[in-house]
Amino acid sequence: MKNFYVLILLPALIIGCKPSSDSTSNSGENLSVASSVENTIEHEWTYLFDGSSTDGWRGYNAEELPPNWVIKEGVLTFDVDRKVEKEYEGGKDIIYAAEKYDNFELHVEWKIPPGGNSGILYHVQEGYSGPYETAPEYQLIDDENYASMHDLTAYNTSLGYENPSQLHPLQSTGADYAMYRADESKKKLNPAGEWNSTKIIFTEEKVEHWLNGQLLLSFVPWSDDWNERKAKGKWNNNEKYGTFKTGYICLQDHDSPLWFKNIKIKKLL
């Protein structure tokens, strides 16, 4: 709130102090104030990927970045066509391992190909067979084409879903995977091959999933409703799923091309 009022007053201060021939020193002071305010706002965010470096990223349960994850034209890319010249041990899901986060606001821009599938997970813990065993997932998938390009029948039948050959709402883009569905009436999903923007806000009071500026869902973590959904759904046999209050940010690989950019996070109290 303090920055808000500074930003309102700052333009007036700068205009009111427009330098004359004998006010050069005042002008310099005002520019310093403007620069200070701008830097304060910018420093609220940490870029996990800024287009130039993969510092901080590595494979899940691994010591290095999987070789198919590369930077191409400023975009963090999962390149399925890249020839791998050395053996790699570990999964191809990647985590930002430089820091764990509890309450946060996360922004990610992403795109997937026709039939593509991925996800953004948070509060991830290592030492398990996959990050999904411990962590909630913001689902990224090609809603329109995925079911026609992949056979979902056996998998969805095992979960007791109706119309098992079709993509279930708990599997669609923006869903808290297998827990909370996205509001389809508010979803504005750009088609496969085009960029989308995701925002995840997590606090212990409320979680929000946003897509392209629209709020798709919200829920209270670890509430009675949350626990009931876990007990009756896919995660009923995963004791640790969703129980951790801090952890890594993770990008999921499903063996299809993936593109991510402008990944930034802000800690919340």
C-alpha positions as CSV (number, residue, x, y, z in Angstrom):
1,M,0.0,0.0,0.0
2,K,2.9,2.4,0.8
3,N,4.3,1.9,-2.7
4,F,0.9,2.6,-4.2
5,Y,0.8,6.1,-2.7
6,V,4.4,6.8,-3.7
7,L,3.6,5.9,-7.3
8,I,0.6,8.2,-7.3
9,L,2.6,11.2,-5.9
10,L,5.8,10.5,-7.9
11,P,4.7,11.8,-11.3
12,A,3.5,15.0,-9.7
13,L,6.7,15.5,-7.9
14,I,8.8,15.0,-11.1
15,I,6.6,17.3,-13.1
16,G,6.5,20.0,-10.4
17,C,10.3,19.9,-10.2
18,K,11.0,20.1,-13.9
19,P,14.6,21.5,-14.0
20,S,15.4,25.0,-15.0
21,S,18.8,26.4,-15.6
22,D,19.5,26.6,-11.9
23,S,17.8,23.4,-10.6
24,T,20.0,20.6,-12.0
25,S,20.7,19.1,-8.6
26,N,17.0,18.8,-7.8
27,S,16.4,17.0,-11.0
28,G,19.1,14.5,-10.2
29,E,17.5,13.9,-6.8
30,N,14.1,13.3,-8.3
31,L,15.5,10.8,-10.8
32,S,17.1,9.0,-8.0
33,V,13.8,8.8,-6.2
34,A,12.1,7.4,-9.3
35,S,14.8,4.9,-9.8
36,S,14.6,3.8,-6.2
37,V,10.8,3.2,-6.3
38,E,11.1,1.3,-9.6
39,N,13.8,-1.0,-8.2
40,T,11.8,-1.6,-5.0
41,I,8.9,-2.8,-7.0
42,E,10.9,-4.9,-9.3
43,H,12.8,-6.6,-6.5
44,E,9.5,-8.1,-5.1
45,W,9.8,-10.7,-7.9
46,T,12.4,-13.3,-8.5
47,Y,12.9,-14.7,-12.0
48,L,13.2,-18.4,-11.9
49,F,13.8,-18.3,-15.7
50,D,14.6,-15.0,-17.5
51,G,15.4,-16.3,-20.9
52,S,19.2,-16.4,-20.5
53,S,20.1,-19.0,-17.9
54,T,19.0,-22.3,-16.4
55,D,20.8,-21.6,-13.1
56,G,19.0,-23.2,-10.2
57,W,17.2,-25.8,-12.3
58,R,17.9,-29.5,-12.3
59,G,16.1,-32.8,-12.8
60,Y,13.9,-34.3,-10.1
61,N,16.0,-36.6,-8.0
62,A,19.0,-35.6,-10.1
63,E,22.1,-33.5,-9.9
64,E,21.9,-31.8,-13.3
65,L,19.4,-30.6,-15.9
66,P,18.1,-33.3,-18.2
67,P,19.8,-32.9,-21.6
68,N,16.5,-32.4,-23.5
69,W,15.8,-29.2,-21.5
70,V,17.5,-26.3,-23.4
71,I,17.2,-22.6,-24.0
72,K,16.1,-21.7,-27.6
73,E,15.6,-18.1,-28.5
74,G,15.1,-17.1,-24.9
75,V,12.6,-19.9,-24.2
76,L,13.0,-22.9,-21.8
77,T,12.3,-25.7,-24.2
78,F,11.9,-29.5,-23.8
79,D,13.4,-30.6,-27.2
80,V,12.3,-34.1,-28.0
81,D,14.5,-34.1,-31.2
82,R,17.7,-33.2,-29.4
83,K,20.3,-36.0,-29.7
84,V,21.5,-37.0,-26.2
85,E,25.2,-37.9,-26.3
86,K,25.6,-39.0,-22.7
87,E,23.7,-41.1,-20.2
88,Y,21.5,-39.3,-17.8
89,E,20.2,-40.6,-14.5
90,G,17.0,-39.3,-13.0
91,G,13.6,-38.1,-14.2
92,K,13.0,-35.5,-16.9
93,D,10.6,-33.4,-14.7
94,I,12.6,-30.4,-13.6
95,I,12.6,-28.4,-10.3
96,Y,13.9,-25.0,-9.4
97,A,16.2,-26.3,-6.6
98,A,17.8,-23.0,-5.6
99,E,15.0,-22.3,-3.0
100,K,11.9,-23.8,-1.5
101,Y,8.7,-21.7,-1.4
102,D,5.7,-21.8,1.0
103,N,3.3,-18.9,0.3
104,F,3.8,-17.3,-3.1
105,E,2.4,-15.8,-6.4
106,L,3.9,-17.6,-9.4
107,H,3.6,-16.4,-13.1
108,V,4.5,-18.7,-16.0
109,E,4.0,-18.3,-19.8
110,W,3.8,-21.6,-21.6
111,K,2.7,-23.3,-24.8
112,I,2.3,-27.0,-25.8
113,P,1.9,-28.8,-29.2
114,P,-1.3,-30.5,-30.3
115,G,-1.9,-33.4,-27.9
116,G,0.6,-32.0,-25.5
117,N,0.6,-32.5,-21.7
118,S,2.5,-30.9,-18.9
119,G,2.0,-29.4,-15.5
120,I,3.3,-26.9,-12.9
121,L,3.7,-28.4,-9.4
122,Y,4.6,-26.7,-6.2
123,H,5.7,-27.8,-2.6
124,V,7.5,-30.6,-4.4
125,Q,9.7,-32.9,-2.2
126,E,12.4,-35.2,-3.6
127,G,13.1,-38.8,-2.8
128,Y,9.9,-40.2,-4.3
129,S,9.2,-41.9,-7.6
130,G,7.8,-38.7,-9.0
131,P,7.0,-35.2,-7.9
132,Y,3.2,-35.9,-8.4
133,E,3.3,-38.1,-5.3
134,T,3.9,-35.2,-3.0
135,A,2.8,-32.0,-4.8
136,P,-0.4,-30.3,-6.1
137,E,-0.4,-29.7,-9.9
138,Y,-1.8,-26.9,-12.1
139,Q,-2.7,-29.0,-15.1
140,L,-1.4,-27.9,-18.6
141,I,-2.9,-29.9,-21.5
142,D,-4.3,-29.6,-25.0
143,D,-8.0,-29.7,-23.9
144,E,-9.3,-29.8,-27.5
145,N,-7.2,-32.6,-29.0
146,Y,-5.7,-34.7,-26.2
147,A,-8.4,-37.4,-26.0
148,S,-8.5,-37.9,-29.7
149,M,-4.7,-38.4,-29.8
150,H,-4.3,-40.5,-26.7
151,D,-6.3,-43.5,-25.4
152,L,-7.5,-42.5,-21.9
153,T,-10.1,-45.3,-21.5
154,A,-8.2,-47.8,-19.3
155,Y,-6.7,-45.1,-17.1
156,N,-9.9,-43.2,-16.6
157,T,-11.9,-46.4,-16.0
158,S,-9.5,-47.2,-13.1
159,L,-10.4,-43.9,-11.6
160,G,-14.1,-44.5,-12.0
161,Y,-14.6,-41.5,-14.3
162,E,-17.7,-41.4,-16.5
163,N,-17.1,-41.3,-20.3
164,P,-13.6,-42.7,-19.7
165,S,-12.5,-42.1,-23.3
166,Q,-12.8,-38.3,-22.8
167,L,-10.7,-35.9,-21.0
168,H,-12.2,-35.5,-17.5
169,P,-12.7,-31.9,-16.1
170,L,-10.3,-32.8,-13.3
171,Q,-7.7,-33.4,-16.0
172,S,-8.2,-30.2,-18.1
173,T,-6.1,-27.1,-18.2
174,G,-6.2,-25.0,-15.1
175,A,-7.5,-27.8,-12.9
176,D,-5.8,-28.7,-9.6
177,Y,-5.2,-32.1,-11.1
178,A,-7.5,-34.8,-9.7
179,M,-8.7,-32.5,-7.0
180,Y,-10.5,-29.3,-8.2
181,R,-11.9,-28.6,-11.6
182,A,-11.5,-25.3,-13.5
183,D,-14.6,-23.2,-14.2
184,E,-15.0,-23.8,-18.0
185,S,-17.3,-20.8,-18.3
186,K,-14.4,-18.6,-17.4
187,K,-11.7,-20.4,-19.2
188,K,-10.0,-18.6,-22.2
189,L,-7.5,-21.2,-23.3
190,N,-5.5,-20.3,-26.4
191,P,-5.1,-23.3,-28.7
192,A,-2.1,-25.6,-28.9
193,G,0.9,-23.9,-30.4
194,E,0.0,-20.5,-28.9
195,W,1.2,-18.9,-25.7
196,N,-0.9,-18.9,-22.5
197,S,-0.3,-17.2,-19.2
198,T,-0.8,-18.9,-15.8
199,K,-0.9,-17.5,-12.3
200,I,-0.9,-19.5,-9.1
201,I,-1.4,-17.9,-5.8
202,F,-0.9,-20.0,-2.7
203,T,-1.5,-19.1,0.9
204,E,-2.7,-21.3,3.8
205,E,-6.1,-19.4,3.6
206,K,-6.7,-19.8,-0.1
207,V,-5.3,-21.1,-3.4
208,E,-6.1,-19.6,-6.7
209,H,-5.5,-20.8,-10.3
210,W,-5.6,-18.2,-13.0
211,L,-5.4,-18.5,-16.8
212,N,-5.0,-15.6,-19.2
213,G,-6.3,-13.1,-16.7
214,Q,-9.3,-15.2,-15.6
215,L,-9.7,-16.8,-12.2
216,L,-10.6,-20.5,-12.8
217,L,-10.8,-21.9,-9.3
218,S,-10.1,-21.4,-5.7
219,F,-10.0,-23.6,-2.6
220,V,-8.8,-23.8,0.9
221,P,-5.8,-26.2,1.4
222,W,-6.1,-28.8,4.1
223,S,-9.7,-28.0,4.7
224,D,-12.4,-30.6,5.4
225,D,-13.4,-30.4,1.8
226,W,-9.8,-30.8,0.6
227,N,-9.2,-33.9,2.8
228,E,-12.5,-35.4,1.6
229,R,-11.5,-35.0,-2.0
230,K,-8.1,-36.5,-1.4
231,A,-9.6,-39.5,0.5
232,K,-12.2,-40.3,-2.2
233,G,-10.0,-39.6,-5.3
234,K,-6.8,-40.5,-7.1
235,W,-4.6,-39.6,-4.1
236,N,-6.3,-41.7,-1.5
237,N,-3.3,-44.1,-1.4
238,N,-0.7,-41.3,-1.5
239,E,-0.3,-40.4,2.2
240,K,2.1,-37.6,1.6
241,Y,0.3,-36.0,-1.3
242,G,-0.3,-32.3,-0.7
243,T,0.7,-32.3,2.9
244,F,3.9,-30.3,2.6
245,K,3.7,-26.6,3.3
246,T,6.9,-25.7,1.5
247,G,8.9,-27.2,-1.4
248,Y,10.2,-26.8,-4.9
249,I,8.5,-25.4,-8.1
250,C,8.4,-28.1,-10.8
251,L,7.8,-28.3,-14.5
252,Q,6.4,-31.7,-15.7
253,D,7.5,-33.6,-18.7
254,H,5.3,-36.0,-20.6
255,D,7.5,-36.7,-23.6
256,S,6.1,-33.9,-25.8
257,P,7.7,-30.6,-26.8
258,L,7.2,-27.9,-24.2
259,W,8.0,-24.2,-24.1
260,F,8.2,-21.9,-21.0
261,K,9.2,-18.3,-20.5
262,N,9.0,-15.4,-18.1
263,I,8.8,-17.7,-15.0
264,K,8.8,-15.4,-11.9
265,I,7.7,-15.8,-8.3
266,K,6.9,-13.4,-5.4
267,K,6.9,-14.5,-1.8
268,L,3.8,-13.8,0.2
269,L,3.4,-13.5,3.9
